Amino acid sequence: MPVSDGELWADDSGNGGLPRGLPLVLLHPGVGDSTIWDPVLPMLTERHRVIRYDVRGFGRSPAPTVAYSLVEDLAAVLDHFGLPRAVLVGSSMGGATALNLALDTPDRVAGLALFVPGVTGYEELMPSGFLQEVEQLAKAGDMEGIVQLGLTMSARAGGGTPDTDPVAAAHLRRALPAWFSNAAHRRTDAPAFDRLGEITAPTLLALGELDHPDVVRCNEEMAARIPGCRSVRLAASDHFPTLREPDTVARLIEELYADAH
């Protein structure tokens, strides 16, 4: 599908024989592409129209060649499928994008299901020294070293190594090209952390208790700032909740959906 000066791969499950209702739009994290939703997708499409897409440079979407905005691309996806309103389900980077749209155009967001979400405007979210280590490994051409570093930081439930956690490692490995192809083109969307009190959509925020402590702390602070936010702690999850607890993730999405309006 077209977006400003580029293209995205997107998938629409369609309504089929389902009753009409608000669609679900799934937004993937920066540690994977839209296939990270595969473990929960069948449970959602049984009852809902579900749309998911790959951010520029991730999965089946071409790498960007010009400056782009994650939230503007999300709005373009909604426009392409003719969706005036939707329930947004975002993980990590996708959660940050969902929050930005909910602040920019709240009338388009009927509900927010956020899993280990990021947020713009929170300066201490990235663990100290992480980007420098990634840069050093990249200069050395050690892509597997970056995969190992990423797993050590974010995949603690799986043991933090490619050998003990091959599925998470595969998702992270597929995401790495986008980390480098997108860096020069991605525009940072407006800071949202200090505006979380303006969120009006019903919101659920699920953090992973095995996630990096900086992310856990950020998620706790986010949930406290969002009015009426339901906060859930996933005891068996790190930064990959759809891989660790897919049944729980699907159930929580359904519970949030029931509150959406």
FIFILUM-670771 format. One record per residue (C-alpha): z, x, y; residue number from 1; chain. Coordinates in nm, 2 decimals. Layout:
FIFILUM-670771
- Z | X | Y | NUM | A
...
//
This chain:
FIFILUM-670771
- 0.00 | 0.00 | 0.00 | 1 | A
- -0.07 | 0.12 | 0.36 | 2 | A
- 0.20 | 0.24 | 0.59 | 3 | A
- 0.17 | 0.42 | 0.93 | 4 | A
- -0.07 | 0.71 | 0.87 | 5 | A
- -0.01 | 0.71 | 0.50 | 6 | A
- 0.04 | 0.52 | 0.18 | 7 | A
- 0.32 | 0.42 | -0.06 | 8 | A
- 0.33 | 0.33 | -0.42 | 9 | A
- 0.51 | -0.01 | -0.46 | 10 | A
- 0.57 | -0.25 | -0.75 | 11 | A
- 0.63 | -0.62 | -0.73 | 12 | A
- 0.76 | -0.80 | -1.04 | 13 | A
- 0.63 | -1.13 | -0.90 | 14 | A
- 0.80 | -1.47 | -0.93 | 15 | A
- 0.64 | -1.56 | -1.26 | 16 | A
- 0.82 | -1.88 | -1.38 | 17 | A
- 1.13 | -1.80 | -1.18 | 18 | A
- 1.28 | -2.04 | -0.93 | 19 | A
- 1.21 | -1.94 | -0.57 | 20 | A
- 1.48 | -1.74 | -0.41 | 21 | A
- 1.55 | -1.43 | -0.20 | 22 | A
- 1.37 | -1.12 | -0.35 | 23 | A
- 1.55 | -0.80 | -0.43 | 24 | A
- 1.42 | -0.48 | -0.28 | 25 | A
- 1.53 | -0.16 | -0.45 | 26 | A
- 1.56 | 0.17 | -0.26 | 27 | A
- 1.59 | 0.49 | -0.45 | 28 | A
- 1.81 | 0.80 | -0.37 | 29 | A
- 1.69 | 1.14 | -0.27 | 30 | A
- 1.78 | 1.28 | -0.61 | 31 | A
- 1.52 | 1.07 | -0.79 | 32 | A
- 1.23 | 0.83 | -0.74 | 33 | A
- 1.20 | 0.46 | -0.81 | 34 | A
- 1.22 | 0.51 | -1.19 | 35 | A
- 1.59 | 0.57 | -1.14 | 36 | A
- 1.62 | 0.19 | -1.14 | 37 | A
- 1.46 | 0.16 | -1.49 | 38 | A
- 1.80 | 0.12 | -1.67 | 39 | A
- 1.88 | -0.19 | -1.46 | 40 | A
- 1.54 | -0.33 | -1.38 | 41 | A
- 1.50 | -0.56 | -1.69 | 42 | A
- 1.83 | -0.72 | -1.62 | 43 | A
- 1.72 | -0.80 | -1.26 | 44 | A
- 1.36 | -0.92 | -1.33 | 45 | A
- 1.49 | -1.18 | -1.57 | 46 | A
- 1.62 | -1.38 | -1.28 | 47 | A
- 1.47 | -1.24 | -0.96 | 48 | A
- 1.15 | -1.12 | -0.79 | 49 | A
- 1.21 | -0.75 | -0.76 | 50 | A
- 1.02 | -0.50 | -0.54 | 51 | A
- 1.06 | -0.13 | -0.56 | 52 | A
- 0.87 | 0.16 | -0.41 | 53 | A
- 0.86 | 0.54 | -0.39 | 54 | A
- 0.94 | 0.70 | -0.06 | 55 | A
- 0.66 | 0.92 | 0.07 | 56 | A
- 0.63 | 1.24 | -0.14 | 57 | A
- 0.85 | 1.09 | -0.42 | 58 | A
- 0.72 | 0.96 | -0.75 | 59 | A
- 0.37 | 0.81 | -0.72 | 60 | A
- 0.36 | 0.81 | -0.34 | 61 | A
- 0.15 | 1.08 | -0.16 | 62 | A
- 0.33 | 1.34 | 0.04 | 63 | A
- 0.34 | 1.28 | 0.41 | 64 | A
- 0.11 | 1.46 | 0.65 | 65 | A
- 0.25 | 1.32 | 0.97 | 66 | A
- 0.59 | 1.22 | 1.11 | 67 | A
- 0.74 | 0.91 | 0.94 | 68 | A
- 1.05 | 0.70 | 0.94 | 69 | A
- 1.23 | 0.57 | 0.63 | 70 | A
- 1.34 | 0.25 | 0.80 | 71 | A
- 0.99 | 0.19 | 0.95 | 72 | A
- 0.84 | 0.23 | 0.61 | 73 | A
- 1.09 | -0.02 | 0.46 | 74 | A
- 0.99 | -0.27 | 0.73 | 75 | A
- 0.63 | -0.21 | 0.64 | 76 | A
- 0.70 | -0.28 | 0.27 | 77 | A
- 0.86 | -0.61 | 0.36 | 78 | A
- 0.56 | -0.70 | 0.58 | 79 | A
- 0.31 | -0.60 | 0.31 | 80 | A
- 0.47 | -0.84 | 0.07 | 81 | A
- 0.52 | -1.11 | 0.32 | 82 | A
- 0.90 | -1.11 | 0.31 | 83 | A
- 1.08 | -1.24 | 0.62 | 84 | A
- 1.42 | -1.18 | 0.44 | 85 | A
- 1.54 | -0.99 | 0.14 | 86 | A
- 1.85 | -0.86 | -0.04 | 87 | A
- 1.84 | -0.48 | -0.01 | 88 | A
- 1.98 | -0.27 | -0.29 | 89 | A
- 2.01 | 0.10 | -0.19 | 90 | A
- 2.13 | 0.41 | -0.36 | 91 | A
- 2.23 | 0.72 | -0.16 | 92 | A
- 1.93 | 0.78 | 0.07 | 93 | A
- 1.81 | 0.43 | 0.00 | 94 | A
- 2.15 | 0.29 | 0.11 | 95 | A
- 2.12 | 0.47 | 0.44 | 96 | A
- 1.77 | 0.32 | 0.49 | 97 | A
- 1.90 | -0.03 | 0.41 | 98 | A
- 2.18 | 0.00 | 0.66 | 99 | A
- 1.95 | 0.11 | 0.93 | 100 | A
- 1.72 | -0.19 | 0.88 | 101 | A
- 2.03 | -0.42 | 0.88 | 102 | A
- 2.12 | -0.28 | 1.22 | 103 | A
- 1.77 | -0.28 | 1.36 | 104 | A
- 1.66 | -0.62 | 1.24 | 105 | A
- 1.96 | -0.81 | 1.09 | 106 | A
- 1.77 | -1.13 | 1.05 | 107 | A
- 1.56 | -0.96 | 0.78 | 108 | A
- 1.86 | -0.86 | 0.56 | 109 | A
- 2.03 | -1.13 | 0.36 | 110 | A
- 2.26 | -0.90 | 0.17 | 111 | A
- 2.33 | -0.53 | 0.11 | 112 | A
- 2.42 | -0.38 | -0.23 | 113 | A
- 2.50 | -0.02 | -0.16 | 114 | A
- 2.56 | 0.24 | -0.44 | 115 | A
- 2.70 | 0.58 | -0.34 | 116 | A
- 2.52 | 0.53 | -0.01 | 117 | A
- 2.44 | 0.78 | 0.26 | 118 | A
- 2.45 | 0.69 | 0.63 | 119 | A
- 2.29 | 0.85 | 0.93 | 120 | A
- 2.52 | 0.98 | 1.20 | 121 | A
- 2.79 | 1.12 | 0.96 | 122 | A
- 2.79 | 1.49 | 1.02 | 123 | A
- 3.01 | 1.60 | 0.73 | 124 | A
- 2.83 | 1.43 | 0.44 | 125 | A
- 2.63 | 1.73 | 0.32 | 126 | A
- 2.86 | 1.97 | 0.14 | 127 | A
- 2.92 | 2.30 | 0.32 | 128 | A
- 2.66 | 2.57 | 0.24 | 129 | A
- 2.44 | 2.34 | 0.02 | 130 | A
- 2.13 | 2.36 | 0.23 | 131 | A
- 2.16 | 2.74 | 0.27 | 132 | A
- 2.19 | 2.78 | -0.11 | 133 | A
- 1.88 | 2.56 | -0.16 | 134 | A
- 1.69 | 2.76 | 0.09 | 135 | A
- 1.78 | 3.09 | -0.07 | 136 | A
- 1.69 | 2.96 | -0.42 | 137 | A
- 1.36 | 2.82 | -0.29 | 138 | A
- 1.27 | 3.16 | -0.13 | 139 | A
- 1.33 | 3.32 | -0.47 | 140 | A
- 1.11 | 3.06 | -0.64 | 141 | A
- 1.40 | 2.95 | -0.85 | 142 | A
- 1.34 | 2.57 | -0.88 | 143 | A
- 1.56 | 2.54 | -1.19 | 144 | A
- 1.84 | 2.71 | -0.99 | 145 | A
- 1.81 | 2.43 | -0.74 | 146 | A
- 1.82 | 2.17 | -1.02 | 147 | A
- 2.14 | 2.33 | -1.15 | 148 | A
- 2.29 | 2.34 | -0.80 | 149 | A
- 2.21 | 1.97 | -0.75 | 150 | A
- 2.36 | 1.88 | -1.08 | 151 | A
- 2.67 | 2.08 | -1.01 | 152 | A
- 2.72 | 1.89 | -0.68 | 153 | A
- 2.63 | 1.54 | -0.78 | 154 | A
- 2.61 | 1.49 | -1.16 | 155 | A
- 2.96 | 1.56 | -1.27 | 156 | A
- 2.98 | 1.27 | -1.52 | 157 | A
- 2.70 | 1.44 | -1.72 | 158 | A
- 2.86 | 1.78 | -1.73 | 159 | A
- 2.65 | 1.93 | -1.44 | 160 | A
- 2.39 | 2.12 | -1.64 | 161 | A
- 2.04 | 2.04 | -1.76 | 162 | A
- 2.14 | 2.09 | -2.12 | 163 | A
- 2.43 | 1.84 | -2.11 | 164 | A
- 2.26 | 1.60 | -1.87 | 165 | A
- 1.88 | 1.61 | -1.93 | 166 | A
- 1.80 | 1.27 | -1.79 | 167 | A
- 1.97 | 1.33 | -1.45 | 168 | A
- 1.81 | 1.68 | -1.45 | 169 | A
- 1.46 | 1.52 | -1.51 | 170 | A
- 1.51 | 1.28 | -1.22 | 171 | A
- 1.63 | 1.56 | -0.99 | 172 | A
- 1.34 | 1.79 | -1.10 | 173 | A
- 1.08 | 1.52 | -1.01 | 174 | A
- 1.24 | 1.47 | -0.67 | 175 | A
- 1.24 | 1.84 | -0.57 | 176 | A
- 0.87 | 1.85 | -0.44 | 177 | A
- 0.95 | 1.58 | -0.19 | 178 | A
- 1.25 | 1.78 | -0.06 | 179 | A
- 1.01 | 2.04 | 0.06 | 180 | A
- 0.69 | 1.84 | 0.14 | 181 | A
- 0.89 | 1.59 | 0.35 | 182 | A
- 1.12 | 1.82 | 0.55 | 183 | A
- 0.88 | 1.89 | 0.83 | 184 | A
- 0.76 | 1.53 | 0.87 | 185 | A
- 1.06 | 1.30 | 0.82 | 186 | A
- 1.22 | 1.17 | 1.14 | 187 | A
- 1.59 | 1.11 | 1.12 | 188 | A
- 1.66 | 0.74 | 1.19 | 189 | A
- 1.91 | 0.64 | 1.45 | 190 | A
- 2.28 | 0.71 | 1.38 | 191 | A
- 2.44 | 0.42 | 1.20 | 192 | A
- 2.79 | 0.54 | 1.11 | 193 | A
- 2.95 | 0.44 | 1.44 | 194 | A
- 2.77 | 0.11 | 1.44 | 195 | A
- 2.87 | -0.01 | 1.09 | 196 | A
- 3.10 | -0.26 | 1.25 | 197 | A
- 2.79 | -0.45 | 1.37 | 198 | A
- 2.67 | -0.52 | 1.01 | 199 | A
- 2.66 | -0.90 | 0.96 | 200 | A
- 2.51 | -0.93 | 0.61 | 201 | A
- 2.73 | -0.97 | 0.31 | 202 | A
- 2.79 | -0.62 | 0.18 | 203 | A
- 2.90 | -0.45 | -0.14 | 204 | A
- 2.97 | -0.08 | -0.15 | 205 | A
- 3.02 | 0.09 | -0.48 | 206 | A
- 3.13 | 0.46 | -0.48 | 207 | A
- 3.13 | 0.69 | -0.78 | 208 | A
- 3.48 | 0.83 | -0.84 | 209 | A
- 3.32 | 1.14 | -1.00 | 210 | A
- 3.09 | 1.20 | -0.71 | 211 | A
- 3.13 | 1.49 | -0.47 | 212 | A
- 3.46 | 1.45 | -0.28 | 213 | A
- 3.27 | 1.46 | 0.06 | 214 | A
- 3.06 | 1.16 | -0.05 | 215 | A
- 3.36 | 0.97 | -0.18 | 216 | A
- 3.54 | 1.02 | 0.15 | 217 | A
- 3.23 | 0.91 | 0.34 | 218 | A
- 3.19 | 0.60 | 0.13 | 219 | A
- 3.55 | 0.50 | 0.17 | 220 | A
- 3.52 | 0.53 | 0.55 | 221 | A
- 3.20 | 0.33 | 0.55 | 222 | A
- 3.35 | 0.05 | 0.35 | 223 | A
- 3.64 | 0.03 | 0.59 | 224 | A
- 3.41 | 0.00 | 0.89 | 225 | A
- 3.17 | -0.27 | 0.75 | 226 | A
- 3.31 | -0.62 | 0.82 | 227 | A
- 3.41 | -0.80 | 0.51 | 228 | A
- 3.27 | -0.53 | 0.28 | 229 | A
- 3.36 | -0.55 | -0.08 | 230 | A
- 3.45 | -0.20 | -0.20 | 231 | A
- 3.42 | -0.11 | -0.57 | 232 | A
- 3.51 | 0.22 | -0.74 | 233 | A
- 3.30 | 0.31 | -1.04 | 234 | A
- 3.53 | 0.52 | -1.26 | 235 | A
- 3.25 | 0.66 | -1.48 | 236 | A
- 2.99 | 0.73 | -1.21 | 237 | A
- 2.89 | 1.03 | -1.00 | 238 | A
- 2.58 | 1.02 | -0.78 | 239 | A
- 2.37 | 0.86 | -1.05 | 240 | A
- 2.54 | 0.52 | -1.11 | 241 | A
- 2.22 | 0.35 | -1.25 | 242 | A
- 2.22 | 0.61 | -1.53 | 243 | A
- 2.60 | 0.61 | -1.59 | 244 | A
- 2.69 | 0.24 | -1.56 | 245 | A
- 2.37 | 0.03 | -1.56 | 246 | A
- 2.53 | -0.29 | -1.68 | 247 | A
- 2.80 | -0.27 | -1.42 | 248 | A
- 2.54 | -0.19 | -1.15 | 249 | A
- 2.33 | -0.49 | -1.25 | 250 | A
- 2.64 | -0.72 | -1.25 | 251 | A
- 2.75 | -0.60 | -0.91 | 252 | A
- 2.40 | -0.67 | -0.77 | 253 | A
- 2.41 | -1.02 | -0.91 | 254 | A
- 2.75 | -1.08 | -0.76 | 255 | A
- 2.64 | -0.96 | -0.42 | 256 | A
- 2.32 | -1.17 | -0.45 | 257 | A
- 2.54 | -1.48 | -0.51 | 258 | A
- 2.69 | -1.42 | -0.16 | 259 | A
- 2.37 | -1.35 | 0.02 | 260 | A
- 2.24 | -1.59 | 0.27 | 261 | A
//
